[in-house]
């Protein structure tokens, strides 16, 4: 899916729009992400990163701990991610051990953060995630299979194109969390 994220002041108007659109709430989730960057200085987080995700409140069919390599392709609006590696574990220590044994020479820890969110499905198949990052920063992530779908979601939520984060949201999250 193509994804586009924007930081906003409050989630309330988005919730109202979702109710009006008869969106189905899949559920509430809580995620802790640890982001690792490539040791190769030529590879930016925009291009690729390793993510250790722990999901203590999980609404998906994945295990609670996921170690994934994400690569990003920018679109006119938003981005599409490819995940060439996705490993699932029962416990964080198993994922950390895998990282130590197989990936630490290629990736180094950059930062980590928490988020809580609510995932909604629109009748047309588009997905909207409402999230609060680190209990301080509300955001909306719009997901659609097409560029036209993303543009329609922007109109629906009255989001200006200039406000959309360019590249993966972890880059913007890192920027807002740095003192």
GUTI-670294 format. One record per atom (N, C-alpha, C): residue number from 1; atom name; residue in three letters; x, y, z. Coordinates in Angstrom, 3 decimals. Layout:
% residues N
{NUM,'CA','ALA',{X,Y,Z}}
...
//
This chain:
% residues 179
{1,'N','UNK',{0.834,-1.194,0.000}}
{1,'CA','UNK',{0.000,0.000,0.000}}
{1,'C','UNK',{0.871,1.246,0.000}}
{2,'N','UNK',{0.331,2.307,-0.551}}
{2,'CA','UNK',{0.971,3.613,-0.473}}
{2,'C','UNK',{0.534,4.226,0.848}}
{3,'N','UNK',{1.479,4.831,1.549}}
{3,'CA','UNK',{1.199,5.405,2.861}}
{3,'C','UNK',{1.609,6.868,2.884}}
{4,'N','UNK',{0.819,7.685,3.567}}
{4,'CA','UNK',{1.138,9.098,3.749}}
{4,'C','UNK',{0.771,9.472,5.177}}
{5,'N','UNK',{1.701,10.113,5.878}}
{5,'CA','UNK',{1.467,10.486,7.273}}
{5,'C','UNK',{1.596,11.994,7.448}}
{6,'N','UNK',{0.777,12.511,8.356}}
{6,'CA','UNK',{0.823,13.924,8.710}}
{6,'C','UNK',{0.650,14.041,10.224}}
{7,'N','UNK',{1.389,14.969,10.830}}
{7,'CA','UNK',{1.177,15.289,12.239}}
{7,'C','UNK',{0.101,16.348,12.324}}
{8,'N','UNK',{-0.769,16.219,13.333}}
{8,'CA','UNK',{-1.906,17.128,13.492}}
{8,'C','UNK',{-1.990,17.571,14.946}}
{9,'N','UNK',{-2.916,18.492,15.228}}
{9,'CA','UNK',{-3.080,18.990,16.593}}
{9,'C','UNK',{-3.916,18.065,17.455}}
{10,'N','UNK',{-4.906,17.402,16.836}}
{10,'CA','UNK',{-5.833,16.566,17.583}}
{10,'C','UNK',{-6.408,15.491,16.661}}
{11,'N','UNK',{-6.789,14.362,17.257}}
{11,'CA','UNK',{-7.387,13.275,16.478}}
{11,'C','UNK',{-8.905,13.386,16.378}}
{12,'N','UNK',{-9.511,14.294,17.101}}
{12,'CA','UNK',{-10.971,14.344,17.204}}
{12,'C','UNK',{-11.669,14.565,15.865}}
{13,'N','UNK',{-11.180,15.518,15.055}}
{13,'CA','UNK',{-11.864,15.759,13.776}}
{13,'C','UNK',{-11.720,14.550,12.856}}
{14,'N','UNK',{-10.570,13.872,12.909}}
{14,'CA','UNK',{-10.383,12.662,12.091}}
{14,'C','UNK',{-11.350,11.563,12.533}}
{15,'N','UNK',{-11.556,11.423,13.836}}
{15,'CA','UNK',{-12.508,10.420,14.327}}
{15,'C','UNK',{-13.920,10.726,13.840}}
{16,'N','UNK',{-14.278,12.001,13.823}}
{16,'CA','UNK',{-15.601,12.408,13.337}}
{16,'C','UNK',{-15.757,12.053,11.858}}
{17,'N','UNK',{-14.741,12.331,11.069}}
{17,'CA','UNK',{-14.783,12.006,9.643}}
{17,'C','UNK',{-14.910,10.499,9.453}}
{18,'N','UNK',{-14.153,9.721,10.219}}
{18,'CA','UNK',{-14.214,8.258,10.104}}
{18,'C','UNK',{-15.603,7.724,10.459}}
{19,'N','UNK',{-16.222,8.282,11.492}}
{19,'CA','UNK',{-17.592,7.877,11.838}}
{19,'C','UNK',{-18.542,8.201,10.686}}
{20,'N','UNK',{-18.407,9.395,10.131}}
{20,'CA','UNK',{-19.258,9.828,9.020}}
{20,'C','UNK',{-19.077,8.930,7.797}}
{21,'N','UNK',{-17.889,8.400,7.607}}
{21,'CA','UNK',{-17.588,7.538,6.454}}
{21,'C','UNK',{-17.899,6.065,6.722}}
{22,'N','UNK',{-18.478,5.768,7.881}}
{22,'CA','UNK',{-18.798,4.389,8.277}}
{22,'C','UNK',{-17.560,3.492,8.301}}
{23,'N','UNK',{-16.448,4.057,8.756}}
{23,'CA','UNK',{-15.217,3.274,8.873}}
{23,'C','UNK',{-15.361,2.272,10.010}}
{24,'N','UNK',{-14.770,1.123,9.814}}
{24,'CA','UNK',{-14.812,0.061,10.826}}
{24,'C','UNK',{-13.528,0.103,11.651}}
{25,'N','UNK',{-13.671,0.214,12.956}}
{25,'CA','UNK',{-12.518,0.196,13.857}}
{25,'C','UNK',{-12.037,-1.240,14.012}}
{26,'N','UNK',{-10.800,-1.492,13.565}}
{26,'CA','UNK',{-10.221,-2.831,13.737}}
{26,'C','UNK',{-9.809,-3.022,15.191}}
{27,'N','UNK',{-9.271,-1.959,15.805}}
{27,'CA','UNK',{-8.888,-2.055,17.205}}
{27,'C','UNK',{-7.796,-1.076,17.577}}
{28,'N','UNK',{-7.473,-1.114,18.868}}
{28,'CA','UNK',{-6.421,-0.264,19.433}}
{28,'C','UNK',{-5.151,-1.098,19.547}}
{29,'N','UNK',{-4.021,-0.467,19.263}}
{29,'CA','UNK',{-2.740,-1.155,19.372}}
{29,'C','UNK',{-1.728,-0.281,20.094}}
{30,'N','UNK',{-0.687,-0.915,20.585}}
{30,'CA','UNK',{0.423,-0.214,21.230}}
{30,'C','UNK',{1.704,-0.838,20.701}}
{31,'N','UNK',{2.630,0.025,20.279}}
{31,'CA','UNK',{3.853,-0.433,19.622}}
{31,'C','UNK',{5.061,0.282,20.210}}
{32,'N','UNK',{6.141,-0.472,20.403}}
{32,'CA','UNK',{7.442,0.120,20.716}}
{32,'C','UNK',{8.389,-0.250,19.580}}
{33,'N','UNK',{8.939,0.765,18.915}}
{33,'CA','UNK',{9.862,0.548,17.810}}
{33,'C','UNK',{11.269,0.975,18.202}}
{34,'N','UNK',{12.237,0.122,17.920}}
{34,'CA','UNK',{13.645,0.481,18.004}}
{34,'C','UNK',{14.155,0.503,16.570}}
{35,'N','UNK',{14.717,1.629,16.171}}
{35,'CA','UNK',{15.149,1.840,14.796}}
{35,'C','UNK',{16.677,1.761,14.731}}
{36,'N','UNK',{17.148,0.961,13.787}}
{36,'CA','UNK',{18.578,0.807,13.540}}
{36,'C','UNK',{18.884,1.354,12.152}}
{37,'N','UNK',{19.932,2.129,12.035}}
{37,'CA','UNK',{20.363,2.655,10.743}}
{37,'C','UNK',{21.550,1.855,10.236}}
{38,'N','UNK',{21.756,1.918,8.945}}
{38,'CA','UNK',{22.875,1.227,8.318}}
{38,'C','UNK',{24.189,1.838,8.795}}
{39,'N','UNK',{25.198,1.017,8.972}}
{39,'CA','UNK',{26.522,1.537,9.314}}
{39,'C','UNK',{27.140,2.237,8.106}}
{40,'N','UNK',{26.643,1.942,6.921}}
{40,'CA','UNK',{27.086,2.601,5.694}}
{40,'C','UNK',{26.476,4.000,5.677}}
{41,'N','UNK',{27.307,5.016,5.812}}
{41,'CA','UNK',{26.835,6.408,5.888}}
{41,'C','UNK',{26.124,6.862,4.608}}
{42,'N','UNK',{26.322,6.139,3.512}}
{42,'CA','UNK',{25.659,6.478,2.253}}
{42,'C','UNK',{24.192,6.057,2.235}}
{43,'N','UNK',{23.792,5.194,3.156}}
{43,'CA','UNK',{22.415,4.693,3.218}}
{43,'C','UNK',{21.680,5.466,4.310}}
{44,'N','UNK',{20.699,6.270,3.928}}
{44,'CA','UNK',{19.952,7.059,4.913}}
{44,'C','UNK',{18.725,6.283,5.394}}
{45,'N','UNK',{18.130,6.768,6.476}}
{45,'CA','UNK',{16.892,6.169,6.973}}
{45,'C','UNK',{15.777,6.272,5.935}}
{46,'N','UNK',{15.858,7.261,5.065}}
{46,'CA','UNK',{14.848,7.397,4.021}}
{46,'C','UNK',{14.901,6.192,3.085}}
{47,'N','UNK',{16.107,5.690,2.860}}
{47,'CA','UNK',{16.275,4.567,1.943}}
{47,'C','UNK',{15.996,3.220,2.594}}
{48,'N','UNK',{16.515,3.037,3.816}}
{48,'CA','UNK',{16.450,1.711,4.441}}
{48,'C','UNK',{16.712,1.820,5.941}}
{49,'N','UNK',{16.020,0.989,6.704}}
{49,'CA','UNK',{16.309,0.872,8.130}}
{49,'C','UNK',{15.854,-0.489,8.626}}
{50,'N','UNK',{16.428,-0.875,9.742}}
{50,'CA','UNK',{16.046,-2.105,10.429}}
{50,'C','UNK',{15.188,-1.693,11.614}}
{51,'N','UNK',{14.086,-2.412,11.821}}
{51,'CA','UNK',{13.175,-2.058,12.911}}
{51,'C','UNK',{12.902,-3.278,13.779}}
{52,'N','UNK',{13.118,-3.105,15.073}}
{52,'CA','UNK',{12.716,-4.102,16.060}}
{52,'C','UNK',{11.429,-3.590,16.681}}
{53,'N','UNK',{10.334,-4.273,16.402}}
{53,'CA','UNK',{9.007,-3.837,16.857}}
{53,'C','UNK',{8.488,-4.804,17.900}}
{54,'N','UNK',{8.058,-4.238,19.030}}
{54,'CA','UNK',{7.389,-5.000,20.077}}
{54,'C','UNK',{5.961,-4.461,20.154}}
{55,'N','UNK',{4.991,-5.378,20.118}}
{55,'CA','UNK',{3.582,-4.984,20.051}}
{55,'C','UNK',{2.847,-5.561,21.271}}
{56,'N','UNK',{2.902,-4.863,22.420}}
{56,'CA','UNK',{2.222,-5.406,23.598}}
{56,'C','UNK',{0.700,-5.437,23.492}}
{57,'N','UNK',{0.118,-4.545,22.673}}
{57,'CA','UNK',{-1.317,-4.594,22.369}}
{57,'C','UNK',{-1.423,-4.798,20.866}}
{58,'N','UNK',{-1.693,-6.032,20.450}}
{58,'CA','UNK',{-1.579,-6.442,19.059}}
{58,'C','UNK',{-2.954,-6.764,18.475}}
{59,'N','UNK',{-3.269,-6.162,17.333}}
{59,'CA','UNK',{-4.540,-6.442,16.663}}
{59,'C','UNK',{-4.342,-7.199,15.349}}
{60,'N','UNK',{-3.099,-7.577,15.065}}
{60,'CA','UNK',{-2.788,-8.246,13.807}}
{60,'C','UNK',{-2.470,-9.715,14.051}}
{61,'N','UNK',{-2.286,-10.459,12.987}}
{61,'CA','UNK',{-1.978,-11.883,13.096}}
{61,'C','UNK',{-0.484,-12.152,13.181}}
{62,'N','UNK',{0.292,-11.144,13.536}}
{62,'CA','UNK',{1.734,-11.295,13.708}}
{62,'C','UNK',{2.038,-11.631,15.161}}
{63,'N','UNK',{3.247,-12.167,15.365}}
{63,'CA','UNK',{3.706,-12.373,16.734}}
{63,'C','UNK',{3.983,-11.018,17.378}}
{64,'N','UNK',{4.202,-11.028,18.680}}
{64,'CA','UNK',{4.387,-9.791,19.429}}
{64,'C','UNK',{5.695,-9.078,19.096}}
{65,'N','UNK',{6.689,-9.788,18.579}}
{65,'CA','UNK',{7.990,-9.187,18.297}}
{65,'C','UNK',{8.356,-9.443,16.829}}
{66,'N','UNK',{8.704,-8.359,16.127}}
{66,'CA','UNK',{9.037,-8.456,14.703}}
{66,'C','UNK',{10.330,-7.690,14.437}}
{67,'N','UNK',{11.246,-8.331,13.766}}
{67,'CA','UNK',{12.472,-7.694,13.296}}
{67,'C','UNK',{12.358,-7.612,11.778}}
{68,'N','UNK',{12.335,-6.389,11.254}}
{68,'CA','UNK',{12.085,-6.218,9.821}}
{68,'C','UNK',{13.043,-5.207,9.216}}
{69,'N','UNK',{13.443,-5.491,7.991}}
{69,'CA','UNK',{14.223,-4.554,7.194}}
{69,'C','UNK',{13.235,-3.855,6.267}}
{70,'N','UNK',{13.217,-2.517,6.310}}
{70,'CA','UNK',{12.276,-1.756,5.474}}
{70,'C','UNK',{13.041,-0.892,4.490}}
{71,'N','UNK',{12.573,-0.901,3.256}}
{71,'CA','UNK',{13.114,-0.054,2.215}}
{71,'C','UNK',{11.972,0.788,1.660}}
{72,'N','UNK',{12.280,2.013,1.280}}
{72,'CA','UNK',{11.243,2.967,0.909}}
{72,'C','UNK',{11.401,3.439,-0.527}}
{73,'N','UNK',{10.262,3.509,-1.217}}
{73,'CA','UNK',{10.211,4.137,-2.537}}
{73,'C','UNK',{9.227,5.296,-2.433}}
{74,'N','UNK',{9.715,6.504,-2.701}}
{74,'CA','UNK',{8.867,7.680,-2.606}}
{74,'C','UNK',{7.886,7.726,-3.775}}
{75,'N','UNK',{6.676,8.200,-3.481}}
{75,'CA','UNK',{5.651,8.434,-4.498}}
{75,'C','UNK',{5.433,9.932,-4.614}}
{76,'N','UNK',{4.590,10.319,-5.540}}
{76,'CA','UNK',{4.254,11.729,-5.679}}
{76,'C','UNK',{3.763,12.276,-4.341}}
{77,'N','UNK',{2.896,11.514,-3.706}}
{77,'CA','UNK',{2.454,11.821,-2.340}}
{77,'C','UNK',{2.667,10.552,-1.539}}
{78,'N','UNK',{3.421,10.633,-0.464}}
{78,'CA','UNK',{3.635,9.477,0.394}}
{78,'C','UNK',{4.732,8.566,-0.113}}
{79,'N','UNK',{4.659,7.308,0.315}}
{79,'CA','UNK',{5.702,6.331,-0.014}}
{79,'C','UNK',{5.127,4.932,0.023}}
{80,'N','UNK',{5.890,4.019,-0.569}}
{80,'CA','UNK',{5.553,2.598,-0.515}}
{80,'C','UNK',{6.768,1.894,0.067}}
{81,'N','UNK',{6.535,1.025,1.026}}
{81,'CA','UNK',{7.627,0.292,1.656}}
{81,'C','UNK',{7.692,-1.125,1.119}}
{82,'N','UNK',{8.908,-1.619,0.991}}
{82,'CA','UNK',{9.115,-3.035,0.740}}
{82,'C','UNK',{9.829,-3.590,1.959}}
{83,'N','UNK',{9.550,-4.827,2.266}}
{83,'CA','UNK',{10.116,-5.464,3.454}}
{83,'C','UNK',{10.814,-6.753,3.015}}
{84,'N','UNK',{12.107,-6.643,2.646}}
{84,'CA','UNK',{12.812,-7.832,2.166}}
{84,'C','UNK',{13.113,-8.862,3.256}}
{85,'N','UNK',{13.037,-8.428,4.521}}
{85,'CA','UNK',{13.248,-9.364,5.627}}
{85,'C','UNK',{12.254,-9.053,6.741}}
{86,'N','UNK',{11.526,-10.079,7.175}}
{86,'CA','UNK',{10.599,-9.919,8.291}}
{86,'C','UNK',{10.638,-11.218,9.090}}
{87,'N','UNK',{11.189,-11.111,10.305}}
{87,'CA','UNK',{11.298,-12.263,11.189}}
{87,'C','UNK',{10.424,-12.022,12.410}}
{88,'N','UNK',{9.704,-13.055,12.834}}
{88,'CA','UNK',{8.819,-12.920,13.993}}
{88,'C','UNK',{9.324,-13.782,15.146}}
{89,'N','UNK',{9.172,-13.239,16.357}}
{89,'CA','UNK',{9.676,-13.907,17.552}}
{89,'C','UNK',{8.618,-13.848,18.651}}
{90,'N','UNK',{8.749,-14.764,19.596}}
{90,'CA','UNK',{7.841,-14.755,20.745}}
{90,'C','UNK',{8.282,-13.748,21.805}}
{91,'N','UNK',{9.587,-13.515,21.894}}
{91,'CA','UNK',{10.105,-12.613,22.930}}
{91,'C','UNK',{11.152,-11.675,22.349}}
{92,'N','UNK',{11.236,-10.492,22.937}}
{92,'CA','UNK',{12.199,-9.479,22.483}}
{92,'C','UNK',{13.630,-10.000,22.550}}
{93,'N','UNK',{13.962,-10.745,23.607}}
{93,'CA','UNK',{15.353,-11.198,23.758}}
{93,'C','UNK',{15.773,-12.116,22.611}}
{94,'N','UNK',{14.831,-12.849,22.020}}
{94,'CA','UNK',{15.145,-13.690,20.860}}
{94,'C','UNK',{15.513,-12.822,19.649}}
{95,'N','UNK',{14.759,-11.764,19.438}}
{95,'CA','UNK',{15.039,-10.850,18.324}}
{95,'C','UNK',{16.364,-10.129,18.542}}
{96,'N','UNK',{16.613,-9.713,19.772}}
{96,'CA','UNK',{17.879,-9.041,20.073}}
{96,'C','UNK',{19.067,-9.980,19.870}}
{97,'N','UNK',{18.908,-11.229,20.221}}
{97,'CA','UNK',{19.969,-12.215,20.009}}
{97,'C','UNK',{20.213,-12.402,18.507}}
{98,'N','UNK',{19.152,-12.502,17.734}}
{98,'CA','UNK',{19.300,-12.620,16.279}}
{98,'C','UNK',{20.058,-11.403,15.731}}
{99,'N','UNK',{19.669,-10.209,16.188}}
{99,'CA','UNK',{20.358,-8.990,15.758}}
{99,'C','UNK',{21.852,-9.079,16.095}}
{100,'N','UNK',{22.163,-9.450,17.319}}
{100,'CA','UNK',{23.569,-9.537,17.752}}
{100,'C','UNK',{24.359,-10.534,16.897}}
{101,'N','UNK',{23.754,-11.643,16.580}}
{101,'CA','UNK',{24.451,-12.708,15.855}}
{101,'C','UNK',{24.546,-12.458,14.349}}
{102,'N','UNK',{23.576,-11.744,13.779}}
{102,'CA','UNK',{23.514,-11.653,12.320}}
{102,'C','UNK',{23.533,-10.246,11.726}}
{103,'N','UNK',{23.181,-9.232,12.493}}
{103,'CA','UNK',{22.967,-7.922,11.875}}
{103,'C','UNK',{23.746,-6.768,12.494}}
{104,'N','UNK',{24.363,-6.957,13.631}}
{104,'CA','UNK',{24.988,-5.818,14.314}}
{104,'C','UNK',{26.165,-5.231,13.557}}
{105,'N','UNK',{26.780,-6.001,12.669}}
{105,'CA','UNK',{27.880,-5.441,11.872}}
{105,'C','UNK',{27.352,-4.555,10.739}}
{106,'N','UNK',{26.055,-4.664,10.425}}
{106,'CA','UNK',{25.458,-3.889,9.335}}
{106,'C','UNK',{24.577,-2.730,9.803}}
{107,'N','UNK',{23.999,-2.848,11.021}}
{107,'CA','UNK',{23.058,-1.843,11.515}}
{107,'C','UNK',{23.385,-1.488,12.952}}
{108,'N','UNK',{23.241,-0.200,13.273}}
{108,'CA','UNK',{23.499,0.297,14.617}}
{108,'C','UNK',{22.238,1.012,15.120}}
{109,'N','UNK',{21.989,0.879,16.409}}
{109,'CA','UNK',{20.791,1.499,16.992}}
{109,'C','UNK',{20.846,3.012,16.822}}
{110,'N','UNK',{19.715,3.569,16.386}}
{110,'CA','UNK',{19.614,5.014,16.199}}
{110,'C','UNK',{18.731,5.639,17.280}}
{111,'N','UNK',{17.490,5.152,17.430}}
{111,'CA','UNK',{16.577,5.693,18.437}}
{111,'C','UNK',{15.413,4.733,18.630}}
{112,'N','UNK',{14.555,5.033,19.609}}
{112,'CA','UNK',{13.377,4.211,19.859}}
{112,'C','UNK',{12.232,5.098,20.318}}
{113,'N','UNK',{11.007,4.596,20.143}}
{113,'CA','UNK',{9.842,5.372,20.539}}
{113,'C','UNK',{8.619,4.465,20.692}}
{114,'N','UNK',{7.624,4.989,21.439}}
{114,'CA','UNK',{6.338,4.322,21.664}}
{114,'C','UNK',{5.269,5.009,20.847}}
{115,'N','UNK',{4.252,4.253,20.518}}
{115,'CA','UNK',{3.054,4.835,19.933}}
{115,'C','UNK',{1.844,3.983,20.294}}
{116,'N','UNK',{0.722,4.666,20.420}}
{116,'CA','UNK',{-0.550,3.960,20.536}}
{116,'C','UNK',{-1.367,4.371,19.322}}
{117,'N','UNK',{-2.225,3.490,18.879}}
{117,'CA','UNK',{-2.987,3.820,17.692}}
{117,'C','UNK',{-4.292,3.060,17.596}}
{118,'N','UNK',{-5.104,3.516,16.662}}
{118,'CA','UNK',{-6.388,2.914,16.360}}
{118,'C','UNK',{-6.455,2.758,14.846}}
{119,'N','UNK',{-6.690,1.546,14.378}}
{119,'CA','UNK',{-6.723,1.295,12.941}}
{119,'C','UNK',{-8.171,1.176,12.471}}
{120,'N','UNK',{-8.465,1.880,11.362}}
{120,'CA','UNK',{-9.800,1.902,10.787}}
{120,'C','UNK',{-9.746,1.435,9.334}}
{121,'N','UNK',{-10.792,0.711,8.917}}
{121,'CA','UNK',{-10.956,0.304,7.526}}
{121,'C','UNK',{-12.139,1.066,6.948}}
{122,'N','UNK',{-11.901,1.738,5.829}}
{122,'CA','UNK',{-12.984,2.420,5.125}}
{122,'C','UNK',{-13.691,1.421,4.208}}
{123,'N','UNK',{-14.950,1.673,3.874}}
{123,'CA','UNK',{-15.694,0.729,3.028}}
{123,'C','UNK',{-15.014,0.426,1.683}}
{124,'N','UNK',{-14.217,1.354,1.145}}
{124,'CA','UNK',{-13.566,1.134,-0.155}}
{124,'C','UNK',{-12.249,0.357,-0.034}}
{125,'N','UNK',{-11.854,-0.032,1.181}}
{125,'CA','UNK',{-10.625,-0.795,1.369}}
{125,'C','UNK',{-9.433,0.026,1.835}}
{126,'N','UNK',{-9.541,1.348,1.818}}
{126,'CA','UNK',{-8.463,2.184,2.339}}
{126,'C','UNK',{-8.375,2.008,3.850}}
{127,'N','UNK',{-7.211,2.328,4.392}}
{127,'CA','UNK',{-6.954,2.157,5.820}}
{127,'C','UNK',{-6.470,3.482,6.390}}
{128,'N','UNK',{-6.910,3.789,7.608}}
{128,'CA','UNK',{-6.469,4.995,8.303}}
{128,'C','UNK',{-6.037,4.586,9.702}}
{129,'N','UNK',{-4.809,4.962,10.053}}
{129,'CA','UNK',{-4.304,4.752,11.409}}
{129,'C','UNK',{-4.230,6.099,12.106}}
{130,'N','UNK',{-4.907,6.206,13.236}}
{130,'CA','UNK',{-4.781,7.386,14.088}}
{130,'C','UNK',{-3.807,7.006,15.194}}
{131,'N','UNK',{-2.765,7.800,15.389}}
{131,'CA','UNK',{-1.739,7.445,16.359}}
{131,'C','UNK',{-1.329,8.640,17.203}}
{132,'N','UNK',{-0.863,8.318,18.395}}
{132,'CA','UNK',{-0.230,9.312,19.258}}
{132,'C','UNK',{1.159,8.771,19.582}}
{133,'N','UNK',{2.158,9.514,19.147}}
{133,'CA','UNK',{3.545,9.098,19.311}}
{133,'C','UNK',{4.105,9.718,20.587}}
{134,'N','UNK',{4.676,8.837,21.432}}
{134,'CA','UNK',{5.276,9.268,22.697}}
{134,'C','UNK',{4.298,10.092,23.551}}
{135,'N','UNK',{3.015,9.791,23.469}}
{135,'CA','UNK',{1.962,10.473,24.234}}
{135,'C','UNK',{1.875,11.976,23.963}}
{136,'N','UNK',{2.549,12.457,22.923}}
{136,'CA','UNK',{2.610,13.898,22.676}}
{136,'C','UNK',{2.217,14.332,21.268}}
{137,'N','UNK',{2.428,13.467,20.284}}
{137,'CA','UNK',{2.340,13.888,18.895}}
{137,'C','UNK',{1.278,13.094,18.133}}
{138,'N','UNK',{0.066,13.652,17.980}}
{138,'CA','UNK',{-0.975,12.961,17.212}}
{138,'C','UNK',{-0.642,12.977,15.717}}
{139,'N','UNK',{-0.973,11.888,15.057}}
{139,'CA','UNK',{-0.742,11.811,13.614}}
{139,'C','UNK',{-1.800,10.936,12.971}}
{140,'N','UNK',{-1.925,11.107,11.662}}
{140,'CA','UNK',{-2.808,10.280,10.847}}
{140,'C','UNK',{-1.942,9.644,9.772}}
{141,'N','UNK',{-2.079,8.326,9.596}}
{141,'CA','UNK',{-1.441,7.662,8.467}}
{141,'C','UNK',{-2.539,7.155,7.557}}
{142,'N','UNK',{-2.488,7.606,6.316}}
{142,'CA','UNK',{-3.453,7.229,5.295}}
{142,'C','UNK',{-2.833,6.149,4.423}}
{143,'N','UNK',{-3.609,5.118,4.080}}
{143,'CA','UNK',{-3.099,4.012,3.280}}
{143,'C','UNK',{-4.099,3.678,2.182}}
{144,'N','UNK',{-3.565,3.589,0.961}}
{144,'CA','UNK',{-4.407,3.235,-0.177}}
{144,'C','UNK',{-3.550,2.480,-1.183}}
{145,'N','UNK',{-4.188,1.703,-2.017}}
{145,'CA','UNK',{-3.467,0.951,-3.048}}
{145,'C','UNK',{-3.001,1.838,-4.200}}
{146,'N','UNK',{-3.617,3.022,-4.356}}
{146,'CA','UNK',{-3.304,3.864,-5.511}}
{146,'C','UNK',{-2.976,5.295,-5.098}}
{147,'N','UNK',{-2.256,5.994,-5.978}}
{147,'CA','UNK',{-1.988,7.417,-5.763}}
{147,'C','UNK',{-3.289,8.208,-5.727}}
{148,'N','UNK',{-4.244,7.822,-6.574}}
{148,'CA','UNK',{-5.539,8.505,-6.596}}
{148,'C','UNK',{-6.282,8.314,-5.270}}
{149,'N','UNK',{-6.151,7.118,-4.697}}
{149,'CA','UNK',{-6.767,6.857,-3.396}}
{149,'C','UNK',{-6.177,7.722,-2.300}}
{150,'N','UNK',{-4.869,7.907,-2.329}}
{150,'CA','UNK',{-4.208,8.788,-1.346}}
{150,'C','UNK',{-4.707,10.219,-1.519}}
{151,'N','UNK',{-4.799,10.675,-2.762}}
{151,'CA','UNK',{-5.289,12.031,-3.010}}
{151,'C','UNK',{-6.725,12.201,-2.507}}
{152,'N','UNK',{-7.557,11.189,-2.696}}
{152,'CA','UNK',{-8.942,11.257,-2.209}}
{152,'C','UNK',{-8.970,11.312,-0.684}}
{153,'N','UNK',{-8.094,10.552,-0.033}}
{153,'CA','UNK',{-8.026,10.592,1.428}}
{153,'C','UNK',{-7.565,11.961,1.927}}
{154,'N','UNK',{-6.616,12.561,1.239}}
{154,'CA','UNK',{-6.180,13.912,1.625}}
{154,'C','UNK',{-7.353,14.885,1.572}}
{155,'N','UNK',{-8.137,14.789,0.508}}
{155,'CA','UNK',{-9.309,15.674,0.392}}
{155,'C','UNK',{-10.317,15.390,1.500}}
{156,'N','UNK',{-10.557,14.116,1.750}}
{156,'CA','UNK',{-11.548,13.719,2.759}}
{156,'C','UNK',{-11.196,14.278,4.144}}
{157,'N','UNK',{-9.890,14.269,4.461}}
{157,'CA','UNK',{-9.443,14.726,5.778}}
{157,'C','UNK',{-8.945,16.171,5.760}}
{158,'N','UNK',{-9.115,16.857,4.626}}
{158,'CA','UNK',{-8.701,18.260,4.467}}
{158,'C','UNK',{-7.234,18.452,4.855}}
{159,'N','UNK',{-6.391,17.552,4.353}}
{159,'CA','UNK',{-4.953,17.618,4.621}}
{159,'C','UNK',{-4.274,18.247,3.414}}
{160,'N','UNK',{-3.438,19.221,3.689}}
{160,'CA','UNK',{-2.683,19.877,2.628}}
{160,'C','UNK',{-1.489,19.016,2.231}}
{161,'N','UNK',{-1.250,18.923,0.970}}
{161,'CA','UNK',{-0.145,18.121,0.436}}
{161,'C','UNK',{1.195,18.508,1.074}}
{162,'N','UNK',{1.400,19.802,1.304}}
{162,'CA','UNK',{2.665,20.290,1.862}}
{162,'C','UNK',{2.912,19.781,3.290}}
{163,'N','UNK',{1.853,19.328,3.966}}
{163,'CA','UNK',{1.991,18.862,5.349}}
{163,'C','UNK',{2.363,17.387,5.453}}
{164,'N','UNK',{2.302,16.659,4.348}}
{164,'CA','UNK',{2.615,15.223,4.344}}
{164,'C','UNK',{4.110,15.028,4.569}}
{165,'N','UNK',{4.446,14.080,5.412}}
{165,'CA','UNK',{5.838,13.738,5.668}}
{165,'C','UNK',{6.426,13.110,4.406}}
{166,'N','UNK',{7.614,13.546,4.042}}
{166,'CA','UNK',{8.314,12.951,2.910}}
{166,'C','UNK',{9.145,11.776,3.424}}
{167,'N','UNK',{8.947,10.625,2.843}}
{167,'CA','UNK',{9.714,9.451,3.248}}
{167,'C','UNK',{9.082,8.738,4.428}}
{168,'N','UNK',{9.842,7.820,5.030}}
{168,'CA','UNK',{9.300,7.046,6.149}}
{168,'C','UNK',{9.052,7.931,7.370}}
{169,'N','UNK',{8.000,7.618,8.092}}
{169,'CA','UNK',{7.656,8.440,9.255}}
{169,'C','UNK',{8.714,8.376,10.342}}
{170,'N','UNK',{9.530,7.328,10.370}}
{170,'CA','UNK',{10.562,7.252,11.415}}
{170,'C','UNK',{11.539,8.413,11.311}}
{171,'N','UNK',{11.756,8.943,10.109}}
{171,'CA','UNK',{12.658,10.087,9.952}}
{171,'C','UNK',{12.055,11.312,10.649}}
{172,'N','UNK',{10.771,11.558,10.423}}
{172,'CA','UNK',{10.100,12.690,11.062}}
{172,'C','UNK',{10.010,12.487,12.573}}
{173,'N','UNK',{9.750,11.261,12.999}}
{173,'CA','UNK',{9.675,10.978,14.440}}
{173,'C','UNK',{11.032,11.254,15.086}}
{174,'N','UNK',{12.104,10.790,14.473}}
{174,'CA','UNK',{13.436,11.045,15.016}}
{174,'C','UNK',{13.673,12.543,15.134}}
{175,'N','UNK',{13.267,13.299,14.122}}
{175,'CA','UNK',{13.487,14.754,14.139}}
{175,'C','UNK',{12.713,15.430,15.255}}
{176,'N','UNK',{11.474,15.003,15.514}}
{176,'CA','UNK',{10.711,15.673,16.579}}
{176,'C','UNK',{11.141,15.233,17.972}}
{177,'N','UNK',{11.738,14.047,18.085}}
{177,'CA','UNK',{12.160,13.555,19.402}}
{177,'C','UNK',{13.535,14.043,19.809}}
{178,'N','UNK',{14.334,14.484,18.852}}
{178,'CA','UNK',{15.680,14.971,19.196}}
{178,'C','UNK',{15.554,16.302,19.913}}
{179,'N','UNK',{16.287,16.447,21.031}}
{179,'CA','UNK',{16.213,17.716,21.770}}
{179,'C','UNK',{16.849,18.874,21.021}}
//
